[in-house]
Amino acid sequence: RLHLRSGEVGASLMSQTTVGIINVAGYAGVELARLLYQHPQVELASVTGRSAAGQKLGKIFPHLASIDLTIEAELGKVDLAFSAMPHKESAKEVIPFLNRGIKVVDISADFRLKNAAEYQGWYDFTHSAPQLLKQAVYGLPELHRSQVTSTQLVANPGCYPTGAILALAPAVKAKLVGPDIIVDSKSGVSGAGRTLS
């Protein structure tokens, strides 16, 4: 949704954020590239992919042929970086960007929980950057808009929690439901990614 007064339209649409994607080659990265490329306030300027470095994005993914980018080994100069690395690998990848003052949106689950000890139980790994968990903001703009805009590290929610939280938040806030909630969710290909699992 774009809510601009008439005098703001020109300036706002001319202003673009330069964005990059770490690991464009996975399911989330490919879909993110498609969405960001179409966004009028975003310039998709750089993408990485370990196995596809040096190749044109459109050659690997023909439906993205209109995006004239070469997949690089390292992300170029950007204002905002999206990490589409797999769970467990993303945390260590985003540290250099955070250290340079670049805002990061992490698509993996690496910053969704505040307690580092819980990662072992839920995701079967020991968190590699527990010092960053406190600063990460759970990126549901419907509930945390001001925190999302002011933080340097956004933990992008997954599909199941987004559906459950947005559906239940009004009922929980109004105290219409108790703590014992069961959510039965189903997912298609986006839930599994490209690997057979």
C-alpha positions as CSV (number, residue, x, y, z in Angstrom):
1,R,0.0,0.0,0.0
2,L,1.3,3.4,-1.0
3,H,-0.2,6.3,0.9
4,L,1.4,9.5,-0.4
5,R,0.2,13.1,-0.7
6,S,0.4,14.5,-4.2
7,G,3.6,16.5,-3.5
8,E,5.4,13.4,-2.2
9,V,4.7,11.2,-5.2
10,G,7.5,12.3,-7.5
11,A,10.2,12.3,-4.8
12,S,9.1,9.0,-3.3
13,L,8.9,7.1,-6.6
14,M,12.3,8.5,-7.8
15,S,14.0,7.3,-4.6
16,Q,15.0,3.7,-4.8
17,T,16.7,1.4,-2.3
18,T,19.6,-0.6,-3.7
19,V,19.1,-4.2,-2.7
20,G,21.0,-7.4,-2.9
21,I,20.2,-11.1,-2.3
22,I,22.6,-13.5,-0.6
23,N,21.9,-16.9,-2.2
24,V,19.5,-16.2,-5.0
25,A,19.7,-19.8,-6.2
26,G,17.4,-21.3,-3.6
27,Y,13.6,-21.3,-3.8
28,A,13.2,-18.3,-1.5
29,G,15.9,-16.3,-3.3
30,V,14.4,-16.9,-6.7
31,E,11.0,-15.8,-5.6
32,L,12.5,-12.8,-3.8
33,A,14.4,-11.7,-6.9
34,R,11.2,-11.8,-8.9
35,L,9.3,-9.7,-6.4
36,L,12.0,-7.2,-5.7
37,Y,12.7,-6.7,-9.4
38,Q,9.0,-5.6,-9.9
39,H,9.0,-3.2,-6.9
40,P,9.0,0.4,-8.0
41,Q,11.1,1.6,-5.1
42,V,13.8,-1.1,-5.3
43,E,16.8,-1.5,-7.5
44,L,17.9,-5.1,-7.4
45,A,21.6,-4.5,-7.9
46,S,23.5,-7.6,-6.8
47,V,22.8,-11.4,-6.2
48,T,25.0,-14.2,-5.0
49,G,24.9,-18.0,-5.3
50,R,27.5,-20.4,-4.3
51,S,27.0,-23.0,-7.1
52,A,26.0,-20.6,-9.8
53,A,28.6,-17.8,-9.4
54,G,29.6,-16.3,-12.7
55,Q,26.4,-17.2,-14.6
56,K,23.6,-14.9,-15.7
57,L,20.6,-15.1,-13.5
58,G,18.3,-15.5,-16.5
59,K,20.3,-18.5,-17.8
60,I,19.8,-20.4,-14.6
61,F,16.2,-19.3,-14.1
62,P,14.7,-18.5,-17.6
63,H,11.6,-16.8,-16.1
64,L,14.0,-14.1,-14.6
65,A,15.7,-13.4,-18.0
66,S,14.6,-9.7,-17.8
67,I,16.8,-9.2,-14.8
68,D,20.2,-8.4,-16.2
69,L,22.4,-9.6,-13.4
70,T,25.3,-12.0,-13.1
71,I,25.3,-14.2,-10.0
72,E,28.4,-13.2,-8.0
73,A,30.4,-14.9,-5.3
74,E,30.1,-11.8,-3.1
75,L,27.4,-9.2,-2.7
76,G,28.1,-5.8,-4.3
77,K,27.4,-2.4,-2.8
78,V,23.8,-2.3,-1.5
79,D,21.8,-0.4,1.1
80,L,19.8,-3.5,2.1
81,A,20.7,-7.1,2.0
82,F,18.3,-10.1,2.0
83,S,19.7,-13.4,3.2
84,A,18.1,-16.4,1.6
85,M,20.7,-18.8,3.0
86,P,19.4,-22.0,4.5
87,H,18.7,-22.2,8.3
88,K,21.9,-22.5,10.3
89,E,24.1,-20.9,7.6
90,S,22.5,-17.5,7.4
91,A,23.6,-16.1,10.8
92,K,27.3,-16.2,10.0
93,E,26.7,-14.8,6.5
94,V,24.9,-11.6,7.6
95,I,27.5,-10.5,10.3
96,P,29.8,-8.7,7.8
97,F,26.9,-6.7,6.5
98,L,25.6,-5.8,9.9
99,N,29.2,-4.7,10.9
100,R,29.2,-2.4,7.9
101,G,25.9,-0.8,8.9
102,I,23.9,-2.4,6.2
103,K,20.3,-3.4,7.1
104,V,19.6,-7.1,6.7
105,V,16.4,-9.1,6.3
106,D,17.0,-12.7,7.1
107,I,14.6,-15.1,5.4
108,S,15.9,-18.2,7.3
109,A,14.9,-19.0,10.8
110,D,18.2,-18.0,12.2
111,F,16.9,-14.9,14.1
112,R,13.3,-15.8,14.7
113,L,13.8,-16.9,18.3
114,K,15.2,-14.8,21.2
115,N,16.6,-17.6,23.3
116,A,19.7,-19.2,21.7
117,A,19.2,-22.5,23.6
118,E,15.9,-23.0,21.8
119,Y,17.6,-23.4,18.4
120,Q,18.9,-26.8,19.4
121,G,15.4,-28.1,20.1
122,W,13.5,-26.5,17.2
123,Y,16.1,-26.4,14.5
124,D,18.8,-28.9,15.6
125,F,21.8,-26.6,15.7
126,T,23.7,-24.4,18.0
127,H,23.3,-20.7,17.1
128,S,26.5,-19.2,15.7
129,A,25.7,-15.5,16.5
130,P,23.6,-15.5,19.7
131,Q,24.7,-12.0,20.5
132,L,22.6,-10.8,17.6
133,L,19.3,-12.4,18.8
134,K,18.3,-9.5,21.0
135,Q,18.5,-6.9,18.3
136,A,16.6,-8.9,15.7
137,V,13.0,-7.8,15.2
138,Y,10.4,-10.3,14.2
139,G,9.3,-8.8,10.8
140,L,5.5,-8.9,10.9
141,P,4.8,-5.3,9.9
142,E,1.1,-5.7,10.9
143,L,2.3,-6.1,14.5
144,H,5.8,-4.6,14.6
145,R,5.9,-1.9,11.9
146,S,7.8,0.8,13.9
147,Q,10.4,-1.7,15.2
148,V,10.9,-3.2,11.7
149,T,11.7,0.2,10.2
150,S,14.1,1.2,13.0
151,T,16.1,-2.0,13.4
152,Q,19.2,-3.1,11.4
153,L,18.2,-6.8,11.6
154,V,14.8,-8.2,10.6
155,A,13.9,-11.8,11.1
156,N,11.5,-12.6,8.3
157,P,8.6,-14.8,9.7
158,G,7.9,-18.1,8.0
159,C,4.7,-19.0,6.3
160,Y,3.1,-21.1,9.1
161,P,3.7,-18.5,11.9
162,T,2.6,-15.6,9.6
163,G,-0.7,-17.3,8.9
164,A,-1.3,-18.4,12.5
165,I,-0.2,-15.1,14.1
166,L,-2.1,-12.8,11.8
167,A,-5.3,-14.9,12.1
168,L,-5.1,-15.2,15.9
169,A,-3.6,-11.9,17.0
170,P,-6.9,-10.0,17.2
171,A,-8.5,-12.8,19.2
172,V,-5.6,-13.1,21.6
173,K,-5.5,-9.3,22.1
174,A,-9.2,-9.3,22.9
175,K,-8.7,-12.2,25.3
176,L,-11.2,-14.4,23.3
177,V,-8.9,-17.4,23.3
178,G,-6.7,-19.1,25.9
179,P,-3.1,-20.3,25.8
180,D,-3.9,-23.8,24.4
181,I,-4.2,-23.1,20.7
182,I,-3.9,-25.7,18.0
183,V,-3.1,-24.5,14.4
184,D,-3.4,-27.1,11.6
185,S,-1.5,-25.7,8.6
186,K,-0.6,-27.2,5.2
187,S,2.1,-26.0,2.7
188,G,3.0,-26.6,-0.9
189,V,6.4,-26.5,-2.5
190,S,7.5,-23.3,-0.7
191,G,7.5,-25.2,2.6
192,A,10.0,-27.8,1.4
193,G,12.3,-25.7,-0.9
194,R,14.1,-27.3,-3.8
195,T,15.6,-30.2,-1.9
196,L,13.9,-33.6,-1.5
197,S,13.1,-33.7,2.2
